[in-house]
Amino acid sequence: MAKTMEIPREFARLLDNDWREAAVYGSRYSLKSGTVARILLIRARQNKIRIGCFREFQSSIADSSHQLLKDLIEEYNLTDFKITDNAIINTVNGSDFLFRGLHRNEQSIKSIEGLDIGWVEEAQTVSQKSIDILTPTIRKDKSQIIYTYNRLLEEDPIHKRLVLEGRPNTLIIKTDYLTALKYNYLSEVIKKEAEDDKKYRPNLFKFKWLGEPESQTEGKIYPNWQVIDEVPAEARLERYGLDFGYFPDPACLVQLFYWNGSYVADELLYQRGLDNMQLAAVIKNQSVKVLTVADSAEPKSIAEISSMGVSIIPVEKGPDSKRHGIRLVQGQKIFLTKRSVNIWREQRNYVLQKNKEGILLSDPVDGNDHGMDAIRYGIMSLIPVKRREEYIQSLPPHPSWATKEVENPAE
């Protein structure tokens, strides 16, 4: 028997058809994606419609909202939906869902016919070019487009279009973690995390929990990274960086390019539940073969992946390696590709711990470090241990450690 779908009142207007575009934005744990997915399933059962689910970057169906919709169909026992590897179809009225990436997919997007609703996830990463291609593609009378996103910068193209400048018949829904708290969807663990951020990291709290655009957070370890749309053609691939994980922590694989005196980092993999054979397959499938540098705390995994034909070594850490490694990364000019959404999330939340008196320590706050570590391993491998201390001494002071003496040096 199917369960009843409950929709928070704040999102109810998404069930109507008197608006053209909807900006649904806010913070983490604000119920955006799950609620929009439920609403689209409801609307797909009410009438025959065609729904396009988009992201700026989608290299496979695993990167799309397909899994979220599939999970909800199974949770609510919606037996009238048929799920295939790349589509979802309602067998009663013929409604269907399709999934596409926008970046470098212009002709494929333009060729899509008959869309009634477009849903764009992670819309803070969508380029102006993609917006200009998508909006005329969804052109049926009374067709609609929903954008869900967390704000990244003050003038992300989609936020500028819909909220700052405004468009005719636009629906604006701003939500934050308090919505989930109101409807008892927030676990005690997450409640405590939000309360701790609110008390000790107010700038981070505003971004992470209230959905405000990024500001310079006190104790932010890498405040000066810059976004780049894609890896420049002339950039030279130097390393793959690998941070091991299985569950609940994800494995993270990044590629690190040298470009005009700076480095460009690009997220290749950020996923839970992958064993060493699967990780090795991902690395071997990359078109350019370079050295992979991984966490030396996992010698067995490194040996196993190496036995599968991957050129992989452990990072050479040396004394006080984490703090020194962070300092090495701080000394570089880093660009991070727009599609690296998981690493951007980590970078925004990668801050130094504070003690009870509010003094910055030298250890990062745990939990936002998988991509950070993978990038650090790659950078560390480019500078021999014997040269690191001399190199670090040559770097100018960094705002993460300000001018005060830090405590509890990282191991």
C-alpha positions in Angstrom: 0.0 0.0 0.0 1.4 3.4 -1.0 2.3 5.9 1.8 0.9 9.4 1.8 3.4 12.0 0.5 3.6 15.0 2.8 4.8 18.3 1.3 6.0 21.2 3.5 3.6 24.1 3.2 6.6 26.3 2.2 6.8 24.4 -1.1 3.1 24.1 -1.9 3.1 26.7 -4.7 5.2 24.3 -6.8 2.1 22.3 -7.3 0.5 25.2 -9.2 1.0 26.0 -12.9 0.6 29.8 -12.9 4.4 30.6 -12.8 7.1 30.2 -15.4 10.3 29.8 -13.5 10.9 29.0 -9.8 14.1 29.7 -7.8 14.2 27.3 -4.8 17.3 28.1 -2.9 18.7 28.0 0.6 21.0 26.0 2.9 21.9 22.4 3.5 19.2 20.3 5.1 16.5 22.7 3.8 14.4 19.9 2.1 14.8 21.4 -1.4 15.7 18.4 -3.6 13.6 15.8 -1.8 10.5 18.0 -1.8 10.8 19.0 -5.4 11.3 15.3 -6.4 8.1 14.4 -4.5 6.2 17.2 -6.2 7.3 16.1 -9.6 6.2 12.6 -8.9 2.8 13.8 -7.8 2.4 16.0 -10.9 3.6 13.1 -13.1 0.7 11.0 -11.7 -1.9 13.7 -12.1 -1.5 14.3 -15.8 0.7 13.1 -18.7 3.7 15.4 -18.7 7.3 15.2 -19.8 10.0 16.2 -17.2 13.6 17.0 -18.0 16.0 16.6 -15.1 19.2 18.6 -15.7 22.5 19.4 -14.1 25.3 21.5 -15.5 27.8 18.6 -15.2 26.5 15.0 -15.6 29.0 12.5 -16.9 26.7 9.5 -16.1 23.2 8.7 -14.8 24.8 8.3 -11.4 25.4 12.1 -11.3 21.7 12.9 -11.9 18.6 13.0 -9.8 17.6 9.5 -11.1 18.6 7.8 -7.9 16.7 10.2 -5.7 13.5 9.7 -7.7 14.0 5.9 -7.8 14.4 5.8 -4.0 11.2 7.9 -3.5 9.3 5.6 -5.9 10.4 2.6 -3.9 9.8 4.3 -0.5 6.2 5.3 -1.4 5.5 2.0 -3.3 4.5 3.9 -6.5 4.0 0.8 -8.6 2.7 2.8 -11.6 6.3 3.9 -12.4 8.7 1.9 -14.4 12.4 2.6 -13.8 15.0 1.9 -16.4 18.7 2.6 -16.4 18.3 6.1 -17.9 14.6 7.0 -17.7 11.5 6.8 -15.5 8.1 6.3 -17.0 4.6 6.2 -15.6 2.9 3.2 -17.1 -0.7 4.5 -16.5 -0.6 7.9 -18.2 2.7 7.9 -20.0 4.5 10.7 -18.1 8.3 10.3 -18.4 11.5 11.7 -16.8 14.7 12.1 -18.8 18.1 13.1 -17.5 20.8 15.3 -19.2 23.9 17.3 -18.5 24.0 20.9 -19.8 27.7 21.5 -20.2 29.0 21.0 -23.7 25.7 19.3 -24.6 24.1 22.1 -26.7 22.8 20.0 -29.6 21.4 17.3 -27.4 19.5 19.8 -25.2 18.1 21.7 -28.2 16.8 18.5 -29.8 14.6 17.6 -26.8 10.9 18.0 -27.7 7.8 18.4 -25.6 9.1 19.2 -22.2 6.4 20.4 -19.7 8.8 20.9 -16.7 12.5 21.3 -16.4 14.2 20.7 -13.1 17.8 22.0 -12.7 19.7 20.7 -9.7 22.9 22.3 -8.3 21.8 25.4 -10.3 24.5 27.5 -8.6 26.9 25.9 -11.0 24.9 26.6 -14.2 26.6 28.9 -16.6 24.9 31.8 -18.4 25.4 29.9 -21.7 23.5 26.9 -20.4 20.6 29.1 -19.2 20.4 30.7 -22.6 20.2 27.3 -24.2 17.8 25.7 -21.8 15.1 28.3 -21.4 14.0 28.4 -25.1 14.2 24.6 -25.2 11.4 24.4 -22.6 9.0 26.3 -24.8 5.5 24.7 -24.6 2.6 26.8 -23.5 2.5 26.8 -19.7 5.8 25.0 -19.4 7.8 25.5 -16.2 11.5 25.4 -15.0 12.5 24.8 -11.4 16.0 25.6 -10.2 17.2 24.2 -6.8 20.4 25.5 -5.4 22.6 26.7 -2.5 24.1 30.1 -3.2 27.8 30.1 -3.9 28.6 33.7 -4.7 26.6 37.0 -4.7 26.0 36.9 -8.4 25.7 33.2 -9.4 24.0 33.5 -12.9 20.8 31.8 -12.0 20.3 33.8 -8.8 21.1 37.0 -10.6 18.6 36.2 -13.3 15.6 35.2 -11.1 16.1 36.9 -7.8 18.4 40.0 -8.2 17.1 41.0 -11.6 13.8 39.2 -11.7 11.8 37.6 -14.6 8.1 37.6 -15.4 6.0 35.1 -13.4 8.8 33.9 -11.3 8.3 32.0 -8.0 10.8 32.6 -5.3 11.1 30.1 -2.4 13.9 30.6 0.1 14.4 27.9 2.7 16.9 26.8 5.3 17.5 24.2 8.0 14.7 25.7 10.2 12.2 24.2 7.7 13.5 20.7 8.3 13.6 21.5 12.1 9.9 22.7 11.9 8.7 19.4 10.4 11.0 17.2 12.6 13.2 16.1 9.7 16.4 17.1 11.4 18.4 14.5 13.4 19.9 15.4 16.8 23.4 15.1 15.3 22.7 17.7 12.7 20.9 20.0 15.2 24.0 20.0 17.5 26.2 20.7 14.5 24.1 23.7 13.5 24.0 25.0 17.1 27.8 24.6 17.4 28.4 26.5 14.1 26.0 29.2 15.2 27.8 29.7 18.5 31.4 29.5 17.4 31.4 30.1 13.6 28.7 32.7 12.8 29.9 33.4 9.2 30.0 29.7 8.4 26.6 29.3 10.0 25.1 32.0 7.8 26.4 30.3 4.7 26.0 26.6 5.7 22.7 26.8 7.6 20.9 30.0 6.4 21.8 29.8 2.7 23.5 33.2 2.5 26.3 33.6 -0.1 29.9 32.8 0.9 31.7 35.3 3.0 35.3 35.3 4.4 34.9 33.0 7.4 37.3 33.4 10.3 39.7 30.5 10.3 38.9 29.5 6.7 41.9 27.5 5.6 41.7 28.1 1.8 39.9 31.5 1.4 41.4 32.5 -1.9 40.6 29.6 -4.3 39.1 30.7 -7.5 36.4 29.1 -9.7 37.2 28.2 -13.3 34.6 26.9 -15.8 36.7 24.1 -17.0 40.3 22.9 -17.3 42.2 25.0 -19.8 43.3 23.2 -22.9 46.9 24.2 -22.4 47.0 23.0 -18.7 49.3 20.0 -18.0 48.1 17.1 -15.9 50.6 16.4 -13.1 48.9 14.1 -10.6 45.9 12.2 -9.5 45.2 12.6 -5.8 43.3 9.9 -4.0 41.7 9.9 -0.5 40.4 6.5 0.5 36.9 6.0 1.9 34.1 3.5 1.8 31.2 4.2 4.2 30.2 6.6 5.6 33.2 8.6 4.2 33.4 8.8 0.4 36.5 8.1 -1.6 37.7 11.1 -3.5 39.8 11.2 -6.7 41.0 14.6 -8.1 43.1 15.5 -11.1 45.7 18.2 -10.5 46.9 20.3 -13.5 49.7 22.9 -13.7 48.7 26.0 -15.5 50.5 29.4 -15.8 52.2 29.1 -12.5 49.1 27.9 -10.7 47.2 24.6 -10.2 43.8 23.6 -11.4 42.0 20.9 -9.4 39.2 18.9 -10.9 36.9 16.4 -9.1 36.8 13.0 -10.9 35.2 10.9 -8.2 33.4 11.5 -4.9 31.5 8.4 -3.9 30.8 6.0 -1.1 30.8 2.2 -1.3 33.6 1.7 -3.9 36.1 -1.1 -3.3 39.8 -1.0 -4.5 39.0 -2.8 -7.7 36.4 -0.2 -8.6 38.8 2.7 -7.7 41.5 1.1 -9.8 39.1 0.8 -12.8 38.2 4.5 -12.5 41.9 5.5 -12.6 42.7 3.2 -15.4 39.8 4.5 -17.5 41.3 8.1 -17.5 42.6 8.9 -20.9 45.9 10.5 -19.6 48.1 8.3 -17.4 50.0 10.1 -14.6 51.1 9.1 -11.1 48.4 8.7 -8.5 49.3 9.8 -4.9 47.2 8.4 -2.1 47.0 8.4 1.7 50.0 6.6 3.1 47.8 5.4 6.0 46.3 2.8 3.6 49.4 0.7 2.4 47.3 -2.4 1.8 44.9 -0.6 -0.5 47.8 1.1 -2.3 49.5 -2.3 -2.9 46.2 -3.8 -4.1 45.5 -1.0 -6.6 49.1 -1.1 -7.8 48.8 -4.8 -8.5 45.9 -4.0 -10.9 48.3 -1.9 -13.1 47.8 1.6 -11.6 50.9 3.7 -11.1 50.2 4.7 -7.5 52.4 5.6 -4.5 51.8 6.7 -0.9 52.2 10.4 -0.1 55.5 11.0 1.7 54.3 12.9 4.8 57.2 13.7 7.0 57.0 15.3 10.5 54.0 17.6 11.3 52.8 16.5 7.9 49.2 17.7 7.9 50.0 21.3 9.0 53.0 21.4 6.6 50.9 20.0 3.8 48.1 22.6 4.4 50.8 25.3 4.4 52.2 24.0 1.0 48.7 24.2 -0.5 48.1 27.7 0.9 51.3 28.7 -0.9 49.8 27.9 -4.3 47.4 29.7 -6.5 44.5 27.2 -6.8 41.7 27.1 -9.4 38.9 24.7 -8.8 36.5 23.7 -11.7 32.9 24.6 -11.4 31.8 21.0 -11.7 33.7 20.0 -8.6 30.6 20.6 -6.5 31.5 18.3 -3.6 35.0 19.8 -3.2 33.6 23.3 -3.4 31.3 22.4 -0.5 34.2 21.1 1.5 36.4 24.1 0.7 33.7 26.5 2.0 33.5 24.5 5.3 37.2 23.7 5.7 38.0 25.8 8.7 40.2 25.6 11.8 38.9 24.4 15.1 38.5 26.8 18.0 38.9 26.1 21.7 36.3 27.1 24.2 37.8 30.6 24.5 37.4 31.1 20.7 41.1 30.8 20.0 41.9 29.2 16.6 43.7 25.9 16.8 45.8 24.4 14.0 43.6 21.3 13.3 40.8 21.6 10.7 37.3 20.8 11.8 36.6 17.1 10.9 34.3 16.0 8.1 35.0 18.4 5.2 38.4 17.0 4.2 38.2 14.2 1.6 38.7 16.4 -1.4 41.0 18.7 0.7 43.2 15.7 1.5 43.3 14.4 -2.1 44.5 17.8 -3.3 47.0 18.1 -0.5 48.5 14.7 -1.3 49.0 15.8 -5.0 50.7 19.1 -4.0 52.9 17.4 -1.4 54.1 14.9 -3.9 55.5 17.7 -6.0 57.7 19.1 -3.3 60.2 16.7 -1.6 60.1 16.4 2.2 63.7 17.7 2.5 62.7 20.9 0.7 59.3 21.5 2.4 60.5 23.4 5.5 62.7 25.7 3.5 59.8 26.3 1.1 57.3 27.0 3.9 59.6 29.5 5.5 59.7 31.4 2.2 55.9 31.8 2.1 54.3 35.0 3.4 52.0 34.8 6.5 48.7 33.3 5.8 45.4 34.6 7.3 44.3 31.1 8.5 46.9 31.3 11.2 46.7 35.1 11.6 49.5 36.4 13.8 48.6 34.6 17.0 50.3 31.4 18.2 48.3 28.3 17.4 47.9 25.4 19.6 47.7 21.6 19.2 49.8 21.2 16.0 48.4 18.7 13.6 49.9 15.3 13.4 
